[in-house]
Amino acid sequence: MTADTAEQLRAELEAVFTNADYPVEEPMELVPALPDGPSTTFEAGDVRVGVMDFGAEYAEYQEYPYETAEALIDDLMTGFREEGLFD
């Protein structure tokens, strides 16, 4: 992983999730903020992760409710790193 790839992915997440209405009690409340709904995919460098993977692959790293986009994104980034997305 390069720090640049992680930063790019974080920037993409921020661009989308800062538009959600907080607090967010559960993942489905984020769908209106997603540009392609459940088909939304985030890409940075050769890293690609679909929003549906958030629940399937990275759910254990998320602790709803979220009061801010930053808290949600921090947890997602932790999950991505822990599960080797950037390896």
NORMO-V436160 format. One line per field, one symbol per residue. psi: psi as a letter, one per 30 degrees, with the letter a starting at -180 (. if undefined). burial: b if it has 16 or more other C-alpha atoms within 10 Angstrom, else e. Layout:
BEGIN
psi: ???
burial: ???
END
This chain:
BEGIN
psi: kleeeeeeeeeeeeeefffljkljflefffeffkegbfgkkkkkbgkkkkfffeeefgeffkjllkfleeeeeeeeeeeeeeggeg.
burial: eeeebbebbbeebeebbeebeeebeeeeebbeebeeeeeebbbbeeeebebeebeeebeebbeeebeebeebbebbbebbeeeeebe
END
